[in-house]
Amino acid sequence: MARLKENLLYMMIHDFLTDYLTKKRNCSSHTVKAYRTALNQLLDFTKEQKQIRLVDITFDILNDGMAEKYLDFLEETKKCSIKTRNYRLNCLRAFYSYAAMRDASLVVYQSTLFQIPFKKTEKVETVDYLSKGAVQALLAQPDAGSKKGTRDLFLMSLMYDTAARVQEIIDLKICDIRLGDTPQVKLHGKGNKSRSIPLMKDTVSHYHRYMRVFHPGEPEYSRKQLFYTIRKNVCSPISDDTVRAFMNGYAKTAHVAFPEVPEKIHPHIFRHSRAMHLYQHGMDLTMVSQWLGHADISTTLIYAHADTEMKRKAMEEATGDYFPKVSAEESPYDVNDDAVLKRLYGLK
């Protein structure tokens, strides 16, 4: 039985995740989840590297180059992008800055961490997206006559129609779908900002069928989760892992009939595809930016650059060879389980 005694690290993590980010900074649940993920990964990595118990990890142990090794592990072993590496580093910097603000004795650890530089990324203006034919092939895969197929078809149709982030879809309540003369859905995005997106006729039809199967008799003002799963008689929101898994299953079967569909896709590809299709059909970037919920229109420019690059390549192919080439109080808890430890300190 391990007793947490004067482990300042976990006390700081607890306060950072459960008080500072949520109450002082009013961060969204998505932002808090990102910080929690970075800290969890660092702790789990350190546990494996040092071959010690999670409960025994301290600021001193982390100060032994563990943060930089963890970031290298993300990039080299997990094959994460430099953008992801930099984002994780930014999360760790925020935590260490908070800790140093709370306790001056921790400034030395903050100083060490801040010596790790952000890596420069090459600005490659590309975006993965599906053609209209590929989207149609993908949406043709679910068996609309089955309960699961009804759910999957509506979810994917809604994701494409709205260009929503997967978390925005997962967070939807029944009352967020508003029918009437102009059917629309209210999405809750980053920074607790919401936006309303119109729904197309086919998506509304899928919605009615879905509601008859999954929410029979439920009023439209209900605050129940729109998409859910039931495991061991417990109803919970559908997870992004579940969404990713069934999408990849459909991608594999769609690839056989329509090879343009990759065998492995990510939920975000519907968002990219819808944005690109809207732009290619004449919607100006300002409106596309609002549709996507981007805080800065510069983020949306990637679709314009990608479309320009696509046109350039098409011109090259058409031209062919015509042209010549050129300090904390003692905790009252006894902890001997990593999962319990993480729950106690806000890491789960």
ROTORSE-753221 format. One line per field, with one value per residue (C-alpha): residue number from 0; x, z, y. Coordinates in nm, 3 decimals. Each point is the difference from the previous one (the first is absolute). Last residue first. Layout:
BEGIN
num <- NUM;...
px <- X;...
pz <- Z;...
py <- Y;...
END
This chain:
BEGIN
num <- 347;346;345;344;343;342;341;340;339;338;337;336;335;334;333;332;331;330;329;328;327;326;325;324;323;322;321;320;319;318;317;316;315;314;313;312;311;310;309;308;307;306;305;304;303;302;301;300;299;298;297;296;295;294;293;292;291;290;289;288;287;286;285;284;283;282;281;280;279;278;277;276;275;274;273;272;271;270;269;268;267;266;265;264;263;262;261;260;259;258;257;256;255;254;253;252;251;250;249;248;247;246;245;244;243;242;241;240;239;238;237;236;235;234;233;232;231;230;229;228;227;226;225;224;223;222;221;220;219;218;217;216;215;214;213;212;211;210;209;208;207;206;205;204;203;202;201;200;199;198;197;196;195;194;193;192;191;190;189;188;187;186;185;184;183;182;181;180;179;178;177;176;175;174;173;172;171;170;169;168;167;166;165;164;163;162;161;160;159;158;157;156;155;154;153;152;151;150;149;148;147;146;145;144;143;142;141;140;139;138;137;136;135;134;133;132;131;130;129;128;127;126;125;124;123;122;121;120;119;118;117;116;115;114;113;112;111;110;109;108;107;106;105;104;103;102;101;100;99;98;97;96;95;94;93;92;91;90;89;88;87;86;85;84;83;82;81;80;79;78;77;76;75;74;73;72;71;70;69;68;67;66;65;64;63;62;61;60;59;58;57;56;55;54;53;52;51;50;49;48;47;46;45;44;43;42;41;40;39;38;37;36;35;34;33;32;31;30;29;28;27;26;25;24;23;22;21;20;19;18;17;16;15;14;13;12;11;10;9;8;7;6;5;4;3;2;1;0
px <- -0.935;0.310;-0.195;0.224;-0.210;-0.104;0.362;0.100;-0.294;0.099;0.363;-0.093;0.173;-0.114;-0.074;-0.190;0.020;0.252;0.282;0.007;0.173;0.323;0.883;-0.197;-0.070;-0.361;-0.255;0.080;-0.339;-0.203;-0.309;0.195;0.158;-0.337;-0.155;0.291;-0.054;-0.375;0.064;0.252;-0.259;-0.257;0.247;0.087;-0.368;-0.072;0.302;-0.135;-0.248;0.247;0.062;-0.371;0.065;-0.242;-0.094;-0.351;-0.003;-0.305;0.138;0.327;-0.188;-0.196;0.317;0.163;-0.263;-0.243;0.044;-0.047;0.369;-0.019;-0.300;0.166;0.322;-0.183;-0.205;0.309;0.204;-0.281;-0.064;0.374;-0.009;-0.146;0.330;0.044;0.159;-0.062;0.010;-0.302;0.126;-0.021;-0.384;-0.152;0.277;0.081;-0.360;0.049;0.315;-0.144;-0.308;0.213;0.211;-0.316;-0.112;0.324;0.034;-0.351;0.061;0.332;-0.172;-0.227;-0.381;-0.149;-0.096;-0.292;0.079;-0.180;0.333;0.095;-0.246;0.124;-0.111;-0.059;-0.255;0.077;-0.316;-0.086;-0.352;-0.153;-0.092;-0.212;0.097;-0.277;0.245;0.363;0.225;-0.216;-0.252;0.270;0.232;-0.272;-0.081;0.369;0.066;-0.279;0.149;0.337;-0.160;-0.166;0.319;0.063;0.087;0.286;-0.036;0.310;0.119;0.311;0.111;0.363;-0.013;-0.335;-0.359;-0.203;-0.364;-0.169;-0.232;-0.328;-0.128;-0.381;-0.021;0.257;0.249;0.262;0.183;-0.295;0.103;0.338;0.322;0.334;0.107;-0.057;0.207;0.269;0.017;0.056;-0.288;0.000;-0.380;-0.110;0.301;-0.045;-0.377;0.029;0.257;-0.222;-0.317;0.160;0.162;-0.321;-0.218;0.273;0.009;-0.376;-0.008;-0.189;0.230;0.285;0.296;0.220;-0.165;0.130;0.357;-0.071;-0.177;0.298;0.235;-0.211;-0.004;0.378;0.159;0.230;0.350;0.137;0.319;0.171;0.342;0.153;0.305;-0.007;0.247;0.043;-0.091;0.300;0.068;0.171;-0.345;-0.002;0.314;-0.130;-0.331;0.188;0.207;-0.316;-0.137;0.123;-0.213;-0.320;-0.333;0.141;0.260;-0.277;-0.203;0.303;0.072;-0.356;0.002;0.339;-0.127;-0.295;0.231;0.226;-0.301;-0.090;0.357;0.007;-0.338;0.120;0.321;-0.220;-0.038;0.189;-0.056;0.366;0.184;-0.236;-0.174;0.317;0.193;-0.263;0.029;0.378;-0.026;-0.237;0.206;0.326;0.062;-0.241;-0.281;0.169;0.044;-0.361;-0.109;-0.098;-0.044;-0.377;0.049;0.217;0.350;0.161;0.167;-0.097;-0.338;-0.108;0.136;-0.209;-0.313;0.062;0.067;-0.302;-0.229;0.128;-0.054;-0.344;-0.116;0.107;-0.197;-0.303;-0.004;-0.012;-0.288;-0.193;0.014;0.224;-0.151;0.349;-0.059;-0.272;0.080;0.370;0.097;-0.233;-0.021;0.297;0.253;-0.111;0.038;0.327;0.143;-0.097;0.147;0.337;0.023;0.036;0.027;-0.110;-0.215;-0.021;0.083;-0.155
pz <- -1.530;0.082;0.258;0.296;0.169;-0.327;-0.108;0.328;-0.016;-0.353;0.107;0.291;0.336;0.148;0.366;0.031;0.281;-0.201;0.194;-0.050;-0.312;-0.084;-6.480;-0.235;-0.362;-0.067;-0.186;0.211;0.169;0.003;0.131;0.285;0.090;-0.015;0.231;0.240;0.007;0.056;0.299;0.140;-0.027;0.179;0.280;0.038;0.019;0.248;0.214;0.020;0.266;0.286;-0.123;0.059;0.374;0.262;-0.225;0.059;-0.316;-0.149;0.105;-0.182;-0.305;0.003;0.008;-0.257;-0.265;-0.099;-0.373;-0.055;0.055;0.342;0.107;-0.129;0.187;0.326;-0.037;-0.067;0.285;0.250;-0.134;0.025;0.371;0.077;-0.098;-0.294;-0.073;-0.316;-0.196;-0.227;-0.358;-0.041;-0.033;0.021;0.207;0.177;0.125;0.197;0.168;0.058;0.168;0.263;0.040;0.072;0.253;0.195;-0.012;0.137;0.279;0.086;0.003;0.272;-0.002;0.305;0.281;0.085;0.251;-0.041;-0.020;-0.292;-0.170;-0.258;-0.066;-0.268;0.064;0.373;0.190;0.041;-0.134;-0.181;-0.302;0.216;0.021;-0.128;-0.150;0.059;-0.169;-0.277;-0.071;0.062;-0.257;-0.267;0.060;-0.008;-0.323;-0.163;0.141;-0.148;-0.340;0.010;0.085;0.345;0.073;0.243;0.324;0.192;0.359;0.177;0.321;-0.095;-0.261;-0.143;0.108;-0.312;-0.036;-0.276;-0.266;-0.178;-0.165;-0.019;0.313;0.155;0.274;0.096;0.312;0.213;-0.057;0.161;-0.198;0.176;-0.224;-0.313;0.135;0.102;-0.357;-0.134;-0.212;-0.378;0.037;-0.288;0.033;0.371;-0.033;-0.279;0.202;0.309;-0.194;-0.186;0.314;0.204;-0.264;-0.071;0.368;0.010;-0.327;-0.319;-0.084;-0.046;0.007;-0.315;-0.231;0.206;-0.089;-0.372;0.009;0.174;-0.258;-0.286;0.153;0.018;0.336;0.195;0.138;0.019;-0.131;0.058;0.105;0.238;0.124;0.375;0.242;0.324;0.328;0.224;0.323;0.226;0.136;0.183;0.195;0.099;0.116;0.215;0.157;0.057;0.222;0.325;-0.081;0.065;-0.156;-0.294;-0.054;-0.016;-0.246;-0.223;0.019;-0.109;-0.290;-0.116;0.002;-0.221;-0.238;-0.023;-0.094;-0.274;-0.129;-0.031;-0.172;-0.254;-0.047;-0.111;0.202;-0.120;0.331;0.008;-0.134;0.067;0.316;0.138;-0.064;0.205;0.282;-0.004;0.023;0.296;0.175;0.005;0.369;0.107;-0.003;0.287;0.200;-0.062;0.152;-0.118;0.287;-0.043;-0.357;0.121;-0.136;-0.305;-0.093;-0.367;0.058;0.281;-0.190;-0.307;0.213;0.170;-0.328;-0.167;0.286;0.005;-0.375;0.010;0.292;-0.185;-0.310;0.208;0.166;-0.343;-0.117;0.324;-0.073;0.200;0.254;0.092;0.376;0.035;-0.250;-0.064;0.353;0.201;-0.116;-0.234;0.165;0.356;-0.056;-0.189;0.279;0.266;-0.215;-0.036;0.360;0.127;0.370;0.095;-0.220;0.190;-0.198;0.105
py <- 1.051;0.207;0.198;-0.085;-0.264;-0.159;-0.039;-0.164;-0.240;-0.106;-0.048;-0.228;-0.022;0.328;0.061;0.324;0.254;0.204;0.160;0.377;0.149;0.203;0.095;-0.226;0.095;0.099;-0.207;-0.305;-0.030;0.320;-0.177;-0.159;0.334;0.176;-0.261;0.044;0.377;-0.043;-0.226;0.250;0.277;-0.217;-0.076;0.368;0.099;-0.277;0.094;0.355;-0.111;0.048;0.355;0.063;0.010;-0.133;-0.291;-0.131;-0.212;0.174;0.340;-0.073;-0.126;0.329;0.207;-0.226;0.068;-0.276;-0.059;-0.371;-0.078;0.167;-0.209;-0.317;0.079;0.066;-0.318;-0.211;0.146;-0.060;-0.351;-0.070;0.089;-0.343;-0.167;-0.236;-0.336;-0.199;0.325;0.064;0.046;-0.377;0.016;-0.347;-0.157;0.327;0.024;-0.323;0.128;0.347;-0.148;-0.172;0.313;0.199;-0.261;0.027;0.380;0.047;-0.251;0.165;0.341;-0.132;-0.028;0.166;-0.241;-0.231;-0.275;-0.334;-0.184;0.219;0.232;0.248;0.356;0.260;0.276;0.027;0.090;0.366;-0.047;0.299;-0.213;-0.229;-0.373;-0.228;-0.249;0.108;-0.259;-0.149;0.276;0.262;-0.159;-0.007;0.366;0.095;-0.190;0.203;0.323;-0.098;-0.053;0.345;0.190;0.143;0.362;0.072;0.195;0.105;-0.033;0.124;-0.174;0.067;-0.272;-0.100;-0.058;-0.072;0.106;-0.197;0.134;-0.062;0.320;-0.001;-0.212;-0.233;0.076;-0.257;0.120;-0.119;-0.364;0.072;0.017;-0.057;-0.290;0.210;0.290;-0.249;-0.132;0.352;0.120;0.045;0.037;-0.224;-0.231;-0.065;-0.025;-0.256;-0.196;-0.002;-0.079;-0.291;-0.141;0.011;-0.163;-0.256;-0.096;-0.054;-0.192;0.083;0.289;-0.247;0.238;0.003;0.255;0.293;-0.099;-0.024;0.337;0.160;-0.154;0.133;0.347;-0.009;-0.066;0.231;0.012;0.354;0.149;0.333;-0.125;0.247;-0.184;-0.021;0.152;-0.187;0.166;0.025;-0.193;0.254;0.085;-0.333;0.084;0.345;-0.147;-0.250;0.279;0.206;-0.279;0.157;0.305;-0.196;0.096;0.196;-0.272;-0.263;0.208;0.049;-0.373;-0.080;0.246;-0.123;-0.359;0.095;0.190;-0.303;-0.214;0.250;0.008;-0.379;0.001;0.259;-0.197;-0.289;-0.317;-0.307;-0.184;-0.101;0.306;0.291;-0.111;-0.159;0.322;0.187;-0.255;0.022;0.379;-0.022;-0.268;0.192;-0.068;0.275;-0.254;-0.182;0.319;0.108;-0.330;-0.349;-0.248;-0.047;-0.116;-0.284;-0.027;-0.159;0.330;-0.016;-0.165;0.235;0.299;-0.085;-0.043;0.336;0.184;-0.158;0.093;0.358;0.045;-0.164;0.216;0.315;-0.108;-0.101;0.342;0.161;-0.221;0.062;0.371;0.232;0.240;0.127;0.026;-0.263;-0.276;0.049;0.104;-0.225;-0.361;-0.029;0.232;-0.083;-0.374;0.034;0.218;-0.254;-0.274;0.170;0.116;-0.353;0.077;-0.348;-0.215;-0.328;-0.312;-0.326
END
